[in-house]
Amino acid sequence: MDKKLGVVSLAGLVVSAMIGGGVYNLPQNMAADAGTGAIIIAWIITGFGMWFIAKTFSILANVRPEVTSGIYGYGELGFGRFTGFLIAWGYWICNVFANVGYAILLMDSFNYFFNPYFKGGNNLLSVICGSIVIWGMYFAVLAGVKQATFINNIGVVGKLIPLGIFIVILIFNFSFEKFTTDFWGHNVIPSLLDKDLGGVFPQVKSTMLVTLWVFLGIEGASIISSRAESQKSVGRATVMGFVTCLCIYALLSLLPLGIVSQGELSTMSPPSTGPVLTKLIGTSGNVIMNLGVIIALLSSWLVWTVMLASLPYEAAKSGTFPKIFATENKNESPSYSLLVSSILMQICMIVVYFSNDAWNLMLSITGVMILPCYFACTLYLWKISRRHDDYHKEPEVHIGSALLTGVLGTIYAGWLIYAAGLNYLLVATVIYALGIPVFRKARRENANGEPIFNHCEKVFAIILVIAGIIGVFYTIANYKTLLG
C-alpha cells in the first residue's frame, strides 16, 4: 500500500485538527465579552494574521522541501538545536493539553444525553471514561498512521454536516435588526441581558485566545510532512484548510447574533450552537449539535493523537529528542512516542478532576504553549528571505512576498503573546523549563563530544530556569484562580 498522503488527505487532516468540538461553542466564547462590531474586527485581525502564519508554513514547505521534521525543524535551522528542541517540546505538551481539552468537551457532550452523570466533563465518571478513550485512541494510532487518516477523512464529513445544517438554517432566519442592536456593546439593555462591555479594544483583545485556539492545527500537514506525497502538497493543504475553516468560524460566531442578543448568547451553556438552533427548530437542535460535537471531538482527537506521536518521533530521528522516541512498531507507527504521550494525557486527565473550569484551563494553557512555536517559524521565514540564506527559490514563491509574510506573521504572533497575558505565560515557562533535562539527555546521545549548550544557549537556559522558578511560585500563589 502506498503510505504517502496526498493533498486531500492532508487538507482533511488540517481541517479535522482545527475543527474540534470547541467550535460548537464558538458563538458563546466569542460573545462572552465582545459585541458584534468587536467580533467582526476580531475576525478581520485574526483572518489577516493567521493567513500569514498559514502562508508561512506553506512557503517554508516549498522553499525548504528537505525539512520533513515539522514545525520544530524550522526553529532548529534558524536558531539552533536548543530552540528547535523547545519548540518541539512546547508543541508536544501543547498537544497533550489539547487532547485533554477534547476529553473534557466529549464527556460534557455525553452529559446532554446522560444527565447528570458527566456534568462538567471532569467529574469522576468523566475522568474514567475519558481515560478509556485516551487508550482507545492509542491502540487506533498504533495500528498505523495511514489507517488513522483514512478514518479521519470519514470523520471530517461527519463533523461538517451538523455545522452545515446550523449555518443554512440560521441564514434563512437571520434578522439584520437584531444583528445591529447594541452593535458595539456599549448599551445596558436588561431585557436582552446586554451590558456595557467597555471599549472596543478590550473587547477585541478578549477574543484573541479563543480565535487562536480554533486555528490550532493549521500546521498539521507540516507536522507529518515526512509522510506526504510532496512538500507542495503540504503547502496547498495548509492554505485549503485555513480558508475553509476561517469561513466556517466567521459564520458560526456572527450568524447567531442575528437570532439572539449578545447578552443572551453570552450566557448559553455549551455547546451554544445547540440552544441557538433549538430556538429555531425545537429540541432536535440540541440533539444535532451535541451529536456533531461528539463526532468532531473523536475525529479531531484521533488526528491530534497522530500529530502528538509524530513530532517526538521525528525529533528523535534528527537527534533533538532522546533516541528511544524514534522506536516504531511493525505498522510503522511511532510506538514509544505514542505511549509516553498517552501516559502524559492520562496524568493531565486526572489533574483536571480538581479544576472547576477545566475546559478554559486547557484552552488557555494550550493557546499560550503554541505561541512561541508560531513566532519562531515566522521569524525563520523572515530571516532566510531577508538574508537569502537557505532560501531555495521557487517560481511561485517570490522572495519579496516571503519576506512580507514572515514580517507580518511575526508581528501577529507577537500580538498574540501580548494578548495572552502574564499569568499563563508564567505557567508556560515552568513547562518549558521542565524540558531541559530531556534536551540534555538527547544531546549526550547525539553530541559526539560537542558541548551540550553553546554560550548563548546556556544563558537562555539559565533565564528560562529562573522564569520557571518564578512561574512555580506564581502558580502556587494563584492556583485557585488558575484552576477556576
HUDA-V810704 format. One record per residue. N is the residue number from 1. RES is the residue in one small letter. PHI is phi as a letter, one per 30 degrees, with the letter a starting at -180 (none if undefined). PSI is psi in whole degrees, -180 to 180 (* if undefined). D_CENTER is the distance of its C-alpha to the mean C-alpha in Angstrom with 1 decimal. Layout:
BEGIN
N;RES;PHI;PSI;D_CENTER
N;RES;PHI;PSI;D_CENTER
END
This chain:
BEGIN
1;m;none;135;30.9
2;d;d;122;29.0
3;k;c;0;25.9
4;k;d;146;24.3
5;l;c;135;21.6
6;g;d;-175;22.4
7;v;d;-44;20.7
8;v;d;-47;20.5
9;s;d;-41;18.9
10;l;d;-42;16.4
11;a;d;-39;15.6
12;g;d;-38;15.4
13;l;d;-43;12.9
14;v;d;-48;10.6
15;v;d;-44;11.4
16;s;d;-38;11.0
17;a;d;-36;7.5
18;m;d;-44;6.6
19;i;d;88;9.5
20;g;c;-169;9.4
21;g;d;-20;11.9
22;g;d;-29;10.4
23;v;d;-22;11.6
24;y;d;-17;15.0
25;n;c;12;15.2
26;l;e;-39;14.0
27;p;e;-47;17.8
28;q;d;-42;18.5
29;n;e;-43;15.4
30;m;d;-35;16.4
31;a;d;-4;20.1
32;a;e;-42;20.1
33;d;b;22;21.3
34;a;b;142;21.7
35;g;d;179;24.3
36;t;e;-48;24.3
37;g;d;-43;25.2
38;a;d;-36;22.5
39;i;d;-41;19.8
40;i;d;-46;21.2
41;i;d;-41;21.2
42;a;d;-41;17.6
43;w;d;-32;16.6
44;i;d;-47;19.1
45;i;d;-47;17.7
46;t;d;-45;14.1
47;g;d;-43;15.4
48;f;d;-50;17.6
49;g;d;-47;15.2
50;m;d;-25;12.3
51;w;e;-43;15.2
52;f;d;-30;16.3
53;i;d;-43;13.1
54;a;d;-44;13.1
55;k;d;-31;16.8
56;t;e;-49;16.5
57;f;d;-36;14.9
58;s;d;-46;17.5
59;i;d;-45;20.3
60;l;d;-36;19.7
61;a;d;-31;19.7
62;n;d;-43;23.1
63;v;d;-16;24.8
64;r;b;63;23.8
65;p;d;-19;24.0
66;e;d;-12;25.1
67;v;d;101;21.8
68;t;c;17;20.3
69;s;c;12;18.5
70;g;i;-158;15.1
71;i;d;-34;13.2
72;y;d;-23;15.4
73;g;d;-36;18.6
74;y;d;-41;18.6
75;g;d;-38;18.4
76;e;d;-43;21.2
77;l;d;-38;23.4
78;g;d;-33;23.2
79;f;b;12;23.5
80;g;j;167;24.7
81;r;d;-39;23.9
82;f;d;-44;22.9
83;t;d;-43;20.3
84;g;e;-42;19.0
85;f;d;-46;19.0
86;l;d;-37;17.2
87;i;d;-45;14.3
88;a;d;-45;14.4
89;w;d;-49;14.9
90;g;d;-42;12.2
91;y;d;-39;9.5
92;w;d;-50;11.3
93;i;d;-35;11.5
94;c;e;-45;7.8
95;n;d;-37;7.5
96;v;e;-50;10.6
97;f;d;-37;9.6
98;a;d;-44;6.7
99;n;d;-36;9.7
100;v;d;-35;12.1
101;g;d;-40;10.4
102;y;d;-39;11.0
103;a;d;-42;14.4
104;i;d;-47;15.3
105;l;d;-38;14.6
106;l;d;-46;16.4
107;m;d;-37;19.3
108;d;d;-32;19.5
109;s;d;-37;19.8
110;f;d;-29;22.6
111;n;d;-28;24.3
112;y;d;-37;25.1
113;f;c;-23;27.2
114;f;b;48;28.4
115;n;d;136;28.8
116;p;c;26;29.0
117;y;d;-26;28.2
118;f;c;28;24.4
119;k;e;129;24.4
120;g;i;-19;21.4
121;g;i;1;19.5
122;n;b;23;20.4
123;n;d;-178;24.2
124;l;d;-46;26.1
125;l;d;-37;26.1
126;s;d;-42;22.4
127;v;d;-41;21.8
128;i;d;-49;24.4
129;c;d;-38;23.1
130;g;d;-37;19.4
131;s;d;-38;20.8
132;i;d;-42;22.7
133;v;d;-39;19.7
134;i;e;-47;18.0
135;w;d;-23;21.1
136;g;d;-43;21.6
137;m;d;-36;18.3
138;y;e;-48;19.7
139;f;d;-31;22.9
140;a;d;-45;21.4
141;v;d;-31;19.5
142;l;d;-27;22.6
143;a;d;-13;24.6
144;g;k;140;23.0
145;v;d;-39;19.9
146;k;d;-44;21.9
147;q;d;-38;22.7
148;a;d;-41;19.2
149;t;d;-30;18.1
150;f;d;-44;21.3
151;i;d;-39;20.4
152;n;d;-40;17.0
153;n;e;-37;18.9
154;i;d;-42;20.9
155;g;d;-35;18.0
156;v;d;-45;16.6
157;v;d;-44;20.0
158;g;d;-35;20.2
159;k;d;-25;17.1
160;l;d;-26;18.2
161;i;d;-51;21.8
162;p;d;-37;21.3
163;l;d;-38;19.2
164;g;d;-43;22.0
165;i;e;-47;24.6
166;f;e;-49;23.1
167;i;d;-44;23.0
168;v;d;-46;26.5
169;i;d;-41;28.2
170;l;d;-34;26.9
171;i;d;-41;28.1
172;f;d;-13;31.5
173;n;c;11;31.7
174;f;d;134;30.2
175;s;c;114;32.4
176;f;d;-30;32.4
177;e;d;-46;34.5
178;k;d;-38;32.0
179;f;d;-36;29.2
180;t;c;-5;31.2
181;t;d;130;32.5
182;d;h;51;31.6
183;f;e;-37;29.4
184;w;c;5;28.6
185;g;i;34;28.4
186;h;c;-9;31.5
187;n;c;152;33.8
188;v;c;112;34.7
189;i;b;91;35.4
190;p;e;-37;35.9
191;s;d;-24;36.5
192;l;c;0;33.0
193;l;i;16;31.4
194;d;d;142;30.5
195;k;b;167;30.7
196;d;d;117;30.8
197;l;c;1;27.2
198;g;i;-162;28.5
199;g;d;160;28.0
200;v;d;-40;25.7
201;f;d;-49;23.9
202;p;d;-34;22.9
203;q;d;-47;21.8
204;v;d;-44;19.5
205;k;d;-34;18.2
206;s;d;-20;17.4
207;t;c;-8;14.9
208;m;d;-43;12.8
209;l;d;-32;10.3
210;v;d;-48;10.1
211;t;d;-32;9.8
212;l;d;-45;7.1
213;w;e;-45;4.9
214;v;d;-14;6.2
215;f;c;0;5.7
216;l;d;131;2.4
217;g;j;-5;5.0
218;i;d;-24;7.7
219;e;c;10;9.1
220;g;e;-43;9.5
221;a;d;-34;13.2
222;s;d;-35;13.8
223;i;d;-39;12.8
224;i;c;34;15.5
225;s;d;-22;17.7
226;s;d;-17;20.6
227;r;c;9;20.9
228;a;d;154;21.0
229;e;d;-41;24.4
230;s;a;163;24.1
231;q;d;-24;21.9
232;k;d;-37;22.8
233;s;d;-37;21.2
234;v;d;-47;17.9
235;g;d;-44;18.3
236;r;d;-40;19.4
237;a;d;-37;16.7
238;t;d;-46;14.0
239;v;d;-44;16.1
240;m;e;-45;16.9
241;g;d;-41;13.4
242;f;d;-51;12.7
243;v;d;-44;16.1
244;t;e;-48;15.9
245;c;d;-38;12.7
246;l;e;-44;14.0
247;c;d;-44;17.3
248;i;d;-45;16.1
249;y;d;-46;14.1
250;a;d;-43;17.1
251;l;d;-41;19.5
252;l;d;-36;17.9
253;s;d;-24;17.9
254;l;c;-38;21.3
255;l;e;-39;23.5
256;p;d;-25;23.7
257;l;d;-8;25.3
258;g;c;3;28.1
259;i;c;-44;28.7
260;v;b;166;28.4
261;s;d;164;28.5
262;q;d;-42;25.7
263;g;d;-45;27.3
264;e;d;-42;27.5
265;l;d;-37;23.9
266;s;d;-19;22.7
267;t;c;0;24.5
268;m;d;143;23.5
269;s;d;153;22.2
270;p;d;151;18.9
271;p;d;125;18.3
272;s;d;-19;20.0
273;t;d;-28;20.3
274;g;d;-57;22.8
275;p;e;-36;25.3
276;v;d;-48;25.2
277;l;d;-32;26.1
278;t;d;-34;28.6
279;k;d;-25;30.5
280;l;c;-35;31.2
281;i;b;6;31.9
282;g;j;-167;32.4
283;t;d;-21;30.9
284;s;d;-23;29.8
285;g;d;-44;27.0
286;n;d;-39;25.4
287;v;d;-48;26.1
288;i;d;-46;24.4
289;m;d;-39;21.2
290;n;d;-36;21.0
291;l;d;-40;21.7
292;g;d;-41;19.0
293;v;d;-45;16.5
294;i;d;-46;17.8
295;i;d;-45;17.7
296;a;d;-43;14.2
297;l;d;-44;13.0
298;l;d;-41;15.3
299;s;d;-48;14.3
300;s;d;-38;10.5
301;w;e;-42;11.4
302;l;d;-45;13.8
303;v;d;-46;11.6
304;w;d;-30;9.2
305;t;d;-39;12.6
306;v;d;-48;13.9
307;m;d;-36;11.4
308;l;e;-41;11.8
309;a;d;-32;15.5
310;s;d;-38;15.8
311;l;d;-51;14.6
312;p;d;-33;17.2
313;y;d;-50;19.6
314;e;d;-38;19.5
315;a;d;-37;19.7
316;a;d;-36;22.7
317;k;d;-29;24.4
318;s;c;2;24.5
319;g;i;7;25.6
320;t;d;-31;22.7
321;f;c;161;22.1
322;p;e;148;25.2
323;k;e;-31;26.9
324;i;d;-24;26.5
325;f;d;-13;22.8
326;a;d;5;24.2
327;t;d;133;26.0
328;e;c;156;25.9
329;n;c;-173;27.6
330;k;d;-19;30.0
331;n;c;10;27.3
332;e;i;31;25.6
333;s;c;138;22.6
334;p;d;82;21.4
335;s;d;-45;23.1
336;y;d;-45;23.2
337;s;e;-41;19.6
338;l;d;-40;18.7
339;l;d;-49;21.2
340;v;d;-40;20.1
341;s;d;-43;16.4
342;s;d;-37;17.8
343;i;d;-42;20.1
344;l;d;-41;17.5
345;m;d;-40;15.6
346;q;d;-42;19.1
347;i;d;-46;19.9
348;c;d;-35;16.9
349;m;d;-36;17.8
350;i;d;-39;21.3
351;v;d;-40;20.3
352;v;d;-14;18.5
353;y;e;-29;21.9
354;f;c;7;23.2
355;s;c;135;20.8
356;n;d;-24;21.9
357;d;b;63;18.6
358;a;d;-40;16.3
359;w;d;-49;13.5
360;n;d;-33;13.3
361;l;d;-48;13.8
362;m;d;-41;10.7
363;l;d;-46;8.6
364;s;d;-46;10.5
365;i;d;-43;10.5
366;t;d;-45;6.9
367;g;e;-42;6.7
368;v;d;-38;9.9
369;m;d;-28;9.5
370;i;d;-21;7.4
371;l;d;-47;10.0
372;p;d;-30;12.9
373;c;d;-48;11.4
374;y;d;-43;11.1
375;f;d;-45;14.4
376;a;d;-39;16.2
377;c;d;-43;15.6
378;t;d;-37;16.8
379;l;d;-34;19.6
380;y;d;-43;20.6
381;l;d;-42;21.0
382;w;e;-46;23.0
383;k;d;-51;25.1
384;i;d;-30;26.1
385;s;d;-25;26.8
386;r;d;-42;28.9
387;r;c;-9;30.9
388;h;i;18;30.9
389;d;d;130;30.1
390;d;h;24;28.7
391;y;c;105;28.0
392;h;d;104;29.1
393;k;d;134;30.3
394;e;b;139;29.4
395;p;e;-34;31.5
396;e;d;-4;28.5
397;v;b;94;26.7
398;h;d;140;29.0
399;i;d;-31;28.6
400;g;d;-41;29.0
401;s;d;-39;26.1
402;a;d;-41;24.0
403;l;d;-46;25.1
404;l;d;-41;24.3
405;t;d;-45;20.8
406;g;d;-43;20.3
407;v;d;-51;22.0
408;l;d;-34;20.2
409;g;d;-40;16.7
410;t;d;-42;17.7
411;i;d;-43;19.1
412;y;d;-42;16.0
413;a;d;-38;13.9
414;g;d;-40;16.8
415;w;d;-40;16.9
416;l;d;-39;13.4
417;i;d;-42;14.6
418;y;d;-44;17.7
419;a;d;-26;16.1
420;a;d;-30;14.2
421;g;i;167;17.7
422;l;d;-36;19.6
423;n;d;-53;19.1
424;y;d;-22;15.6
425;l;d;-38;16.2
426;l;d;-39;19.2
427;v;d;-40;17.5
428;a;d;-38;15.1
429;t;d;-33;18.4
430;v;d;-47;19.8
431;i;d;-41;17.1
432;y;d;-41;17.5
433;a;d;-34;21.2
434;l;d;-18;21.3
435;g;d;-14;20.3
436;i;e;-44;23.5
437;p;e;-34;25.7
438;v;d;-41;23.6
439;f;d;-42;23.9
440;r;d;-42;27.7
441;k;d;-43;28.2
442;a;d;-40;26.6
443;r;d;-37;28.8
444;r;d;-35;31.9
445;e;d;-24;31.4
446;n;b;-2;30.9
447;a;d;-23;32.4
448;n;h;46;35.9
449;g;i;-10;37.7
450;e;d;155;35.6
451;p;d;149;34.5
452;i;d;-44;31.2
453;f;c;142;30.2
454;n;d;179;31.8
455;h;d;-48;33.1
456;c;d;-40;30.1
457;e;d;-37;27.7
458;k;d;-44;30.0
459;v;d;-44;30.0
460;f;d;-41;26.2
461;a;d;-40;26.0
462;i;d;-44;28.6
463;i;d;-41;26.9
464;l;d;-40;23.6
465;v;d;-43;25.7
466;i;d;-45;27.5
467;a;d;-38;24.3
468;g;d;-40;23.0
469;i;d;-44;26.4
470;i;e;-41;26.2
471;g;d;-36;22.8
472;v;d;-47;24.4
473;f;d;-38;27.2
474;y;d;-43;25.0
475;t;d;-43;23.0
476;i;d;-42;26.3
477;a;d;-26;27.8
478;n;b;25;25.0
479;y;d;-33;23.7
480;k;d;-40;24.8
481;t;d;-44;22.9
482;l;d;-37;19.7
483;l;d;-2;20.1
484;g;i;*;21.0
END
